[in-house]
């Protein structure tokens, strides 16, 4: 059976990852973006995003992938995904203008039998608003997680598809493509699919909020959250894959966008979203754990301290800084000397005029009074803590994500602080 040609419109993070996954499954792909400079970079394998295995798979499948800034190239596709990232503002509100424009442009350039699928994350009601003429249009819930994007794209747990008529079979090209991923397909009405993504994120936020609230309590009553987590994961009602690791609130953009969407919909329809607003407040409180601990341990004790910050990305294995806790912290440290290092994000992303860009983790520690690990990059776990201690002036470690072992830090003469554990 001949495989259909798959198109992807929008070569931001979501579009590129999805196209590479399609090519890895054996499909020829047309990758469109109106930005000709971006297309030229991609054609030369010059990537602006960081994801494990992305470079290797792009090179491996380059014969199946065609990058183009010409809309007419999509006319050869039987199935086209609208896969542009939807930006959010400082209030976590989505800017839908770019995707609205892209949908209209693509729709007018497709063959009458081509299927359009909106993969971008959109609010409930968006897809139905774009149903017009005889175009077969669907929406599909994306499963992208920064730092795990390729693995998730290649091995989805399930595929959620929004349809005008969920009881009807999917078009052949669409069904053939989805079947290649070997997971359960869940067809449902447009609005249900759009809300399903938000529902998933609400459950994740609930888990994160529980972990953050109780981990903070542990820090103050002598309990250790890491001892409690295994008991929770053995409870079938919670499970081993639950989000139970404490962190610095909710970051990255998508979760905050969904919280804002639910609050807006609740206000418009007269329903209660008090628990969601409580999650938002809890997230903001927990995000400031580092700043509170930093003030208690260093800023209130040392004149003109030198602060080392390891990590600028909002999470490991990505170069995204959208809603990064590290960036938020640095915005509050402008009066102080800060030395920063991140494996992929340049120091210029740091909003601090007194920021020094270190060439390595160890150089960043030179003369520092406190070391703060703000992104749990794997390579940080392998630092020689004895060497770190030698280079520092004072020896305070703030490690919210538990990159280091507490005992190793103590053995090196470092004062260690992490989430969910009382300070010793």
C-alpha positions in Angstrom: 0.0 0.0 0.0 1.3 3.4 -1.0 1.9 5.7 2.0 0.3 9.2 2.0 2.5 12.3 1.9 2.1 14.2 5.2 2.4 18.0 5.4 3.2 20.0 8.5 2.6 23.8 8.5 4.6 25.7 11.1 8.2 24.8 11.8 8.3 25.8 15.4 9.0 23.2 18.1 5.8 21.2 17.7 5.8 21.2 13.9 9.5 20.1 13.5 9.3 17.4 16.1 6.0 16.0 14.6 7.5 16.0 11.1 10.6 14.2 12.1 8.5 11.6 13.9 6.4 11.1 10.8 9.5 10.6 8.7 10.9 8.1 11.2 7.7 6.1 10.7 8.4 6.0 7.0 6.3 8.8 5.6 7.4 11.4 3.1 6.9 14.8 4.7 6.5 18.4 3.4 7.5 20.9 6.1 6.2 24.4 5.4 6.8 27.7 7.1 6.4 31.2 5.7 9.7 32.2 7.3 12.2 31.5 4.4 15.2 32.1 6.7 14.0 29.5 9.1 13.4 27.1 6.3 16.9 27.7 4.9 18.4 26.9 8.3 16.4 23.7 8.7 17.4 22.6 5.2 21.1 23.0 6.4 20.3 21.1 9.6 20.8 24.2 11.7 18.4 23.8 14.6 17.2 26.5 16.9 15.7 24.0 19.4 17.3 21.4 21.6 15.8 17.9 22.0 17.5 14.6 22.6 17.8 12.5 19.4 16.4 15.3 17.2 19.6 16.0 15.2 20.3 12.3 14.6 16.8 11.5 13.4 16.7 14.6 11.2 19.9 13.6 9.5 18.8 9.9 9.3 15.5 10.8 7.5 16.6 13.8 5.4 15.6 11.9 2.2 12.0 11.8 3.5 11.8 15.5 4.6 11.4 18.5 2.4 11.5 22.0 3.9 9.8 24.8 1.9 8.5 28.3 2.3 6.2 27.8 -0.7 2.6 27.0 0.2 2.1 25.3 -3.1 4.3 22.4 -2.0 1.4 21.3 0.4 -0.9 20.6 -2.6 0.8 17.2 -3.0 -0.2 16.2 0.6 -3.2 14.1 1.5 -3.0 15.0 5.1 -1.7 18.3 6.5 -1.2 19.2 10.1 -1.4 22.7 11.4 1.5 22.4 13.9 2.7 25.9 14.8 3.3 26.7 18.5 0.7 29.0 19.9 2.4 31.8 21.9 1.2 33.1 25.2 1.6 36.5 26.9 2.6 37.3 30.5 -1.0 36.5 31.6 -0.9 33.0 30.0 -3.4 34.1 27.3 -3.0 32.5 23.9 -2.4 34.7 20.8 -4.5 32.9 18.2 -3.9 35.4 15.3 -0.9 33.5 13.8 -2.7 30.1 13.8 -5.9 31.7 12.4 -3.9 33.1 9.6 -2.0 29.9 9.0 -5.2 27.8 8.9 -6.8 30.1 6.3 -3.6 30.1 4.1 -3.2 26.4 4.2 -6.9 25.7 3.6 -6.9 27.8 0.4 -4.0 25.9 -1.0 -5.0 22.3 -0.4 -6.7 19.9 -2.7 -10.4 19.4 -2.1 -9.9 15.8 -0.8 -7.0 16.7 1.5 -7.5 16.4 5.3 -6.5 19.2 7.6 -5.7 18.4 11.3 -5.1 21.1 13.9 -2.4 19.8 16.2 -1.6 23.1 17.8 -3.1 23.6 21.3 -6.2 25.6 20.9 -9.2 26.5 23.2 -12.5 24.7 23.1 -14.6 25.8 20.1 -11.6 26.8 17.9 -11.8 23.9 15.5 -15.5 24.1 14.9 -15.2 27.7 14.1 -12.9 26.8 11.2 -15.2 24.2 9.6 -16.1 25.5 6.1 -17.1 24.2 2.7 -16.5 20.4 2.3 -13.1 20.4 3.9 -12.4 17.4 6.2 -11.0 19.0 9.3 -10.0 17.4 12.6 -8.1 18.3 15.7 -5.6 16.1 17.5 -4.3 16.4 21.0 -0.5 16.9 21.0 1.6 15.1 23.6 4.8 17.2 23.4 6.9 17.4 26.5 10.0 19.6 26.3 13.1 17.5 26.8 11.2 14.3 25.9 9.5 15.5 22.7 10.9 12.9 20.2 10.3 9.9 22.5 6.7 11.1 23.1 6.0 11.8 19.4 7.2 8.4 18.4 5.5 6.5 21.2 2.3 8.2 22.2 0.2 6.6 24.9 -3.0 7.2 22.9 -4.2 9.5 20.2 -7.2 11.8 20.9 -8.9 13.0 17.8 -11.6 15.7 17.6 -14.2 15.1 14.9 -17.3 16.7 13.4 -18.9 13.2 13.6 -17.0 11.0 16.0 -19.0 7.8 15.0 -17.8 7.9 11.4 -14.5 6.3 10.2 -11.5 8.5 9.8 -10.4 9.3 6.2 -8.1 6.6 4.9 -4.9 8.7 4.8 -5.5 10.0 8.4 -6.3 6.5 9.7 -3.3 5.0 8.0 -0.9 7.6 9.4 -2.3 7.2 13.0 -2.2 3.4 12.8 1.5 3.5 12.2 2.0 4.7 15.8 0.4 1.5 17.2 -1.7 3.1 20.0 -5.3 3.4 20.8 -7.2 6.1 18.9 -10.0 7.9 20.8 -12.4 9.8 18.5 -14.7 12.4 20.1 -16.4 15.7 19.3 -14.2 18.7 18.7 -14.8 20.4 22.0 -14.2 17.2 24.0 -10.8 16.7 22.3 -9.8 20.3 22.9 -10.9 20.1 26.5 -9.2 16.7 27.0 -5.8 18.3 26.7 -6.7 20.8 29.3 -8.2 18.1 31.5 -4.9 16.1 31.4 -3.0 19.2 32.3 -5.4 19.9 35.2 -4.6 16.5 36.7 -0.9 17.1 36.3 -1.2 20.5 38.0 -3.2 18.9 40.9 -0.3 16.4 41.4 2.3 19.1 41.3 0.4 21.3 43.7 0.0 18.4 46.2 3.7 17.6 46.0 4.8 21.2 46.4 2.4 21.8 49.3 3.4 18.7 51.3 7.1 19.0 50.4 7.1 22.5 51.9 5.4 21.1 55.0 8.1 18.4 55.2 10.8 21.1 55.3 9.2 22.6 58.4 8.2 19.6 60.5 11.1 17.2 60.1 9.6 14.9 57.5 11.3 13.9 54.2 9.1 14.0 51.1 11.4 11.6 49.2 10.5 8.9 51.9 6.8 9.5 51.3 6.7 9.3 47.5 7.3 5.5 47.2 4.3 4.9 49.4 2.1 7.1 47.2 3.3 5.4 44.0 2.4 2.0 45.4 -1.2 3.2 45.8 -3.2 2.2 42.7 -5.4 5.3 43.0 -2.3 7.4 42.5 0.2 5.2 40.7 3.9 5.0 39.9 3.8 7.6 37.2 2.2 10.3 39.2 3.8 13.8 39.2 5.1 13.7 42.8 8.5 15.4 42.5 8.3 18.8 44.2 9.4 21.7 42.0 9.4 25.5 41.7 5.8 25.9 40.7 4.4 25.5 37.2 6.6 26.6 34.3 6.9 26.3 30.5 3.7 28.1 29.4 1.3 25.3 28.4 0.1 24.4 31.9 -0.4 28.1 32.9 -2.3 28.7 29.6 -4.7 25.9 30.5 -5.2 27.2 34.0 -6.0 30.6 32.5 -8.4 29.1 29.9 -10.4 27.2 32.6 -10.7 30.3 34.7 -11.9 32.4 31.7 -14.4 29.7 30.7 -15.6 29.4 34.3 -16.1 33.2 34.5 -18.0 33.3 31.2 -20.3 30.4 32.1 -20.9 31.1 35.8 -19.0 28.0 37.1 -16.6 27.8 40.0 -12.8 27.7 39.4 -11.7 28.5 42.9 -9.5 25.4 43.1 -7.8 26.3 39.9 -7.0 29.8 41.2 -5.7 28.2 44.4 -3.3 26.1 42.2 -2.1 29.3 40.5 -1.5 30.9 43.9 0.3 27.8 45.2 2.5 27.8 42.1 3.5 31.5 42.6 4.3 30.8 46.2 6.4 27.8 45.5 8.3 29.5 42.7 9.8 31.9 45.3 11.3 29.1 47.5 14.8 29.8 46.1 14.5 33.5 46.7 13.3 33.0 50.3 16.0 30.5 51.1 18.6 32.6 49.4 17.7 35.6 51.5 17.7 33.6 54.7 21.0 31.8 54.0 23.1 34.4 52.1 21.6 37.7 51.2 20.8 38.7 54.8 24.3 37.6 56.0 26.8 38.5 53.3 27.6 42.0 52.0 27.6 42.1 48.1 27.5 38.4 47.7 28.5 36.5 44.6 25.8 34.1 43.4 26.3 31.2 41.1 23.3 30.0 39.0 23.6 26.8 37.1 20.9 26.4 34.5 18.7 29.0 32.6 16.4 26.7 30.6 13.0 26.0 32.2 13.9 22.2 32.3 16.7 20.0 31.3 17.2 18.8 27.7 15.6 21.9 26.1 16.7 25.4 25.3 13.3 27.0 26.1 13.3 29.7 28.8 9.5 30.4 28.6 8.4 30.9 32.2 11.7 29.6 33.5 12.1 29.7 37.3 15.7 30.6 36.7 14.9 33.7 34.6 12.3 34.7 37.3 14.9 34.4 40.0 17.5 36.4 38.1 15.0 39.2 37.6 15.0 39.5 41.4 18.8 39.4 41.7 19.7 42.5 39.6 21.5 44.3 42.5 23.9 41.3 43.0 26.9 39.8 41.2 25.7 36.6 39.5 27.8 34.0 37.6 25.7 31.8 35.3 26.3 28.7 33.2 23.9 26.6 31.1 24.9 24.0 28.6 22.7 25.4 25.8 21.2 28.7 26.8 23.5 31.7 26.4 24.0 34.0 29.4 22.5 36.8 27.4 19.1 35.4 28.2 19.7 36.3 31.9 17.9 39.6 32.8 20.8 40.9 35.0 23.3 43.6 34.1 25.8 42.2 36.6 25.7 38.7 35.1 29.0 37.0 34.2 28.9 34.3 31.6 31.0 31.4 32.8 32.6 29.0 30.4 32.0 26.0 32.7 30.3 24.9 35.9 33.5 25.1 37.8 34.4 28.6 36.6 30.9 29.7 37.6 31.7 28.7 41.2 34.9 30.8 41.5 34.6 33.1 44.5 30.9 32.3 44.9 29.1 32.5 48.3 26.2 30.4 47.2 25.5 27.9 44.3 21.9 27.6 43.0 21.0 24.8 40.7 18.0 26.1 38.7 17.9 23.5 35.9 18.5 19.8 36.7 20.8 19.1 33.7 22.2 15.5 33.9 25.8 16.8 33.5 25.5 18.8 36.8 25.1 15.5 38.7 28.6 14.5 37.8 30.3 17.6 39.3 33.2 17.1 41.7 31.7 18.6 44.8 35.1 18.7 46.5 36.3 20.9 43.6 33.2 23.0 43.8 33.8 23.6 47.5 37.4 24.6 46.9 36.4 27.3 44.4 33.6 28.8 46.5 34.1 31.5 49.1 31.2 30.6 51.3 29.7 27.1 50.8 25.9 27.2 50.5 24.2 25.0 48.0 20.5 25.5 47.0 19.4 22.5 45.0 15.6 22.5 44.7 15.5 19.6 42.2 17.8 17.3 44.2 20.5 17.1 41.5 23.2 16.4 44.2 23.1 13.9 47.0 22.9 15.6 50.4 25.5 13.3 51.9 28.0 14.1 49.2 27.5 17.8 49.8 28.0 17.5 53.5 31.1 15.4 53.0 32.5 18.2 50.8 31.8 20.7 53.6 28.8 22.3 51.8 25.6 23.5 53.5 22.9 21.8 51.5 19.3 22.9 51.0 16.6 21.1 48.8 12.8 20.9 48.4 10.9 18.6 50.7 13.7 18.0 53.3 14.4 20.0 56.5 17.6 22.1 56.4 20.3 20.5 58.6 
